[in-house]
Amino acid sequence: MDSWVADLTSDLLWAEDIPSAQASFRRFARLANVDYYAYGNSRPGLEHPYIDSTYPDAWMAHYLANRYQYIDPVVLEAQRSHLAFAWRFLLNRPGGLSADQRKLFAEAAEFGIRDGFTIPFHTAEGCIAMLSYAFASLDELKEVMNAQSKLKLLAVYYHTAVERLLDVQIPEDELSAMERQCLTGIANGHSLWEISGRIHRPEPDVAGALRSAREKLGTATTAQAVAKAITQGLIAP
């Protein structure tokens, strides 16, 4: 274990760029007998969420095309919980899953994703990232869960490396990439729902970005914020 942690630190935690961190993480995941994982980071200031996944490409395309990220019980639980959790426990909760959520799980199983567990990462702003390990069967999950502490440590190291390498420190009075995107969407006549779909973020996040942009620009309305942003060259007319 000590040797494994030392290798993890030198290869992953001190990675010099995102591709190196991804390659190191995938190598350690394979050593832990994990074929499928998905990591997503939507920390404030990112123009687009950072996603790294070994899920089948066809499944990822289908998932995003159907906007499943907004009903996925795994995503919703990660937003609520600060603790790692197994997906199967979501099936046994009072009230269970909706018909659409059960359909999501059934479709994922067709691509070989039948079970898993997820580690959420929270800050004061809420859940900013999550990493899911997925498996083709319960037997695979049980076998890998014997090394659960290793997988949790691996997830923490990868998340820490990504947070450092994304390096999106933004001055408090400067519009973030997301705020500019949302203002541009309003300027082009798009609704909150349309902007949400375009940038793959939930509508409350879009509304929050517009509110933050109004505060930074010192305007009372979104229309005034759009006009001021255009005048100052912060977004294209």
C-alpha positions as CSV (number, residue, x, y, z in Angstrom):
1,M,0.0,0.0,0.0
2,D,2.8,2.5,0.9
3,S,4.5,1.9,-2.5
4,W,1.2,2.3,-4.3
5,V,0.5,5.6,-2.5
6,A,4.0,6.9,-3.3
7,D,3.5,6.0,-7.0
8,L,0.1,7.7,-6.9
9,T,1.6,10.9,-5.5
10,S,4.4,11.2,-8.0
11,D,2.5,10.2,-11.1
12,L,-0.9,11.7,-10.4
13,L,-0.9,14.3,-7.7
14,W,2.1,16.1,-9.2
15,A,1.0,15.7,-12.9
16,E,2.1,18.7,-14.9
17,D,-1.0,18.9,-17.2
18,I,-4.5,17.5,-17.7
19,P,-3.5,14.7,-20.2
20,S,-0.8,13.5,-17.9
21,A,-3.3,13.4,-15.0
22,Q,-5.8,11.5,-17.1
23,A,-3.3,9.0,-18.3
24,S,-2.0,8.4,-14.7
25,F,-5.6,8.0,-13.3
26,R,-6.5,5.5,-16.0
27,R,-3.4,3.5,-15.4
28,F,-4.2,3.3,-11.6
29,A,-7.9,2.5,-12.3
30,R,-6.9,-0.4,-14.5
31,L,-4.5,-1.7,-11.7
32,A,-7.6,-1.6,-9.4
33,N,-9.6,-3.6,-12.0
34,V,-11.8,-0.7,-12.9
35,D,-12.8,-0.4,-16.6
36,Y,-15.5,2.2,-16.4
37,Y,-15.4,5.6,-14.6
38,A,-16.8,9.0,-15.1
39,Y,-15.5,12.2,-13.5
40,G,-17.2,15.6,-13.9
41,N,-16.2,19.0,-12.6
42,S,-18.4,22.1,-12.8
43,R,-16.6,24.4,-10.5
44,P,-17.5,28.1,-10.9
45,G,-15.6,29.8,-13.7
46,L,-15.4,27.0,-16.1
47,E,-16.7,27.8,-19.6
48,H,-17.8,24.1,-19.9
49,P,-17.9,21.4,-17.3
50,Y,-14.7,19.3,-17.4
51,I,-15.6,15.6,-18.1
52,D,-13.3,12.6,-18.2
53,S,-14.9,9.3,-18.8
54,T,-14.2,5.8,-20.1
55,Y,-17.9,5.0,-20.5
56,P,-18.7,3.8,-24.1
57,D,-18.8,6.8,-26.4
58,A,-22.3,5.8,-27.7
59,W,-23.7,5.8,-24.2
60,M,-22.2,9.2,-23.4
61,A,-23.7,10.6,-26.6
62,H,-27.1,9.1,-25.8
63,Y,-26.9,10.3,-22.2
64,L,-26.2,13.9,-23.1
65,A,-28.6,14.0,-26.1
66,N,-31.4,13.0,-23.7
67,R,-30.3,15.5,-21.1
68,Y,-30.2,12.6,-18.5
69,Q,-27.8,14.6,-16.4
70,Y,-30.8,16.5,-15.0
71,I,-32.7,13.4,-13.9
72,D,-29.9,11.0,-13.2
73,P,-30.4,9.8,-9.6
74,V,-26.7,9.4,-9.2
75,V,-26.1,13.0,-10.1
76,L,-29.0,14.2,-7.8
77,E,-27.7,12.1,-4.9
78,A,-24.2,13.5,-5.3
79,Q,-25.6,17.0,-5.2
80,R,-27.3,16.2,-1.8
81,S,-24.7,14.0,-0.2
82,H,-21.2,14.6,1.0
83,L,-20.6,10.9,1.4
84,A,-19.6,8.2,-1.1
85,F,-22.6,6.0,-2.0
86,A,-23.4,2.8,-3.9
87,W,-26.0,3.2,-6.7
88,R,-28.0,0.1,-5.6
89,F,-29.0,1.9,-2.4
90,L,-30.9,4.5,-4.5
91,L,-33.2,1.7,-5.8
92,N,-34.3,0.8,-2.3
93,R,-35.1,4.3,-0.9
94,P,-38.7,5.2,0.0
95,G,-40.4,6.4,-3.1
96,G,-37.9,4.6,-5.3
97,L,-37.1,5.9,-8.8
98,S,-39.3,7.5,-11.4
99,A,-40.2,5.7,-14.6
100,D,-37.7,7.9,-16.5
101,Q,-34.9,7.2,-14.0
102,R,-35.5,3.5,-14.2
103,K,-35.4,3.8,-18.0
104,L,-32.1,5.5,-17.7
105,F,-30.6,2.7,-15.6
106,A,-32.1,0.1,-18.0
107,E,-30.5,1.8,-21.0
108,A,-27.2,2.1,-19.2
109,A,-27.2,-1.6,-18.5
110,E,-27.4,-2.2,-22.3
111,F,-24.0,-0.6,-22.6
112,G,-22.5,-2.7,-19.8
113,I,-23.0,-0.2,-16.9
114,R,-25.1,-2.0,-14.3
115,D,-23.8,-1.0,-10.9
116,G,-21.3,1.4,-9.3
117,F,-20.5,3.8,-6.6
118,T,-19.9,7.5,-6.6
119,I,-17.7,9.9,-4.6
120,P,-19.0,13.6,-4.6
121,F,-16.8,16.6,-3.9
122,H,-18.4,19.6,-2.2
123,T,-17.3,23.2,-1.4
124,A,-19.2,26.0,0.2
125,E,-20.9,26.6,-3.2
126,G,-22.2,23.1,-3.3
127,C,-21.3,20.0,-5.2
128,I,-18.6,20.9,-7.8
129,A,-17.4,17.5,-8.9
130,M,-18.1,13.8,-8.7
131,L,-16.4,10.6,-9.7
132,S,-18.3,7.4,-10.4
133,Y,-16.8,3.9,-10.7
134,A,-19.1,1.7,-12.8
135,F,-19.3,-2.1,-13.2
136,A,-20.9,-4.6,-15.5
137,S,-22.2,-6.7,-12.7
138,L,-22.7,-6.9,-8.9
139,D,-20.0,-9.5,-8.7
140,E,-17.5,-7.1,-10.3
141,L,-18.5,-4.4,-7.9
142,K,-18.1,-6.6,-4.8
143,E,-14.7,-7.8,-6.0
144,V,-13.4,-4.2,-6.5
145,M,-15.0,-2.9,-3.3
146,N,-12.5,-5.0,-1.3
147,A,-10.1,-2.2,-2.3
148,Q,-12.6,0.6,-1.6
149,S,-10.1,2.7,0.4
150,K,-7.7,2.6,-2.5
151,L,-10.4,3.8,-5.0
152,K,-11.4,6.6,-2.7
153,L,-7.9,7.8,-2.3
154,L,-7.4,7.6,-6.1
155,A,-10.5,9.7,-6.6
156,V,-9.3,12.3,-4.1
157,Y,-5.9,12.5,-5.7
158,Y,-7.3,12.8,-9.2
159,H,-9.8,15.5,-8.2
160,T,-7.0,17.4,-6.4
161,A,-4.8,17.3,-9.5
162,V,-7.6,18.4,-11.8
163,E,-8.6,21.3,-9.5
164,R,-5.0,22.5,-9.6
165,L,-4.5,22.0,-13.3
166,L,-7.8,23.7,-14.4
167,D,-6.4,26.9,-12.7
168,V,-9.5,29.1,-13.2
169,Q,-9.0,31.7,-10.6
170,I,-11.1,34.7,-11.6
171,P,-11.0,38.2,-10.0
172,E,-14.2,38.8,-8.1
173,D,-15.2,41.8,-10.3
174,E,-14.5,40.0,-13.7
175,L,-17.2,38.2,-15.6
176,S,-16.6,34.4,-15.6
177,A,-16.8,32.5,-18.9
178,M,-20.2,31.1,-17.9
179,E,-21.6,34.6,-17.0
180,R,-20.5,35.8,-20.5
181,Q,-22.1,32.8,-22.1
182,C,-25.4,33.3,-20.3
183,L,-25.4,37.1,-21.2
184,T,-24.7,36.2,-24.8
185,G,-27.5,33.7,-24.8
186,I,-29.9,36.4,-23.5
187,A,-28.6,38.9,-26.0
188,N,-29.4,36.4,-28.8
189,G,-33.0,36.0,-27.5
190,H,-32.6,32.5,-25.9
191,S,-34.6,31.4,-22.9
192,L,-33.0,30.1,-19.7
193,W,-34.0,26.6,-20.8
194,E,-32.3,27.0,-24.1
195,I,-29.2,28.4,-22.6
196,S,-29.2,25.5,-20.1
197,G,-29.3,23.0,-23.0
198,R,-26.5,24.8,-24.9
199,I,-24.0,24.9,-22.0
200,H,-25.1,21.7,-20.3
201,R,-25.9,23.3,-17.0
202,P,-29.2,23.3,-15.0
203,E,-31.4,26.3,-15.3
204,P,-30.8,27.4,-11.6
205,D,-27.1,27.7,-12.5
206,V,-27.9,29.9,-15.5
207,A,-30.2,32.1,-13.4
208,G,-27.4,32.3,-10.7
209,A,-24.8,33.3,-13.4
210,L,-27.1,36.0,-14.7
211,R,-27.7,37.3,-11.2
212,S,-24.0,37.4,-10.5
213,A,-23.3,39.2,-13.8
214,R,-25.9,41.9,-12.8
215,E,-24.2,42.4,-9.5
216,K,-20.7,42.7,-11.0
217,L,-21.9,45.1,-13.7
218,G,-24.0,47.1,-11.2
219,T,-27.2,46.8,-13.1
220,A,-30.8,46.2,-11.9
221,T,-32.0,44.1,-14.8
222,T,-30.6,41.5,-17.1
223,A,-31.4,43.6,-20.1
224,Q,-29.3,46.4,-18.6
225,A,-26.5,43.9,-17.9
226,V,-26.5,42.7,-21.5
227,A,-26.4,46.3,-22.8
228,K,-23.5,47.2,-20.5
229,A,-21.6,44.1,-21.3
230,I,-21.9,44.8,-25.0
231,T,-20.9,48.4,-24.6
232,Q,-17.8,47.4,-22.6
233,G,-16.8,44.8,-25.1
234,L,-17.3,41.9,-22.7
235,I,-19.6,40.1,-25.1
236,A,-20.1,40.4,-28.8
237,P,-23.1,42.5,-30.0
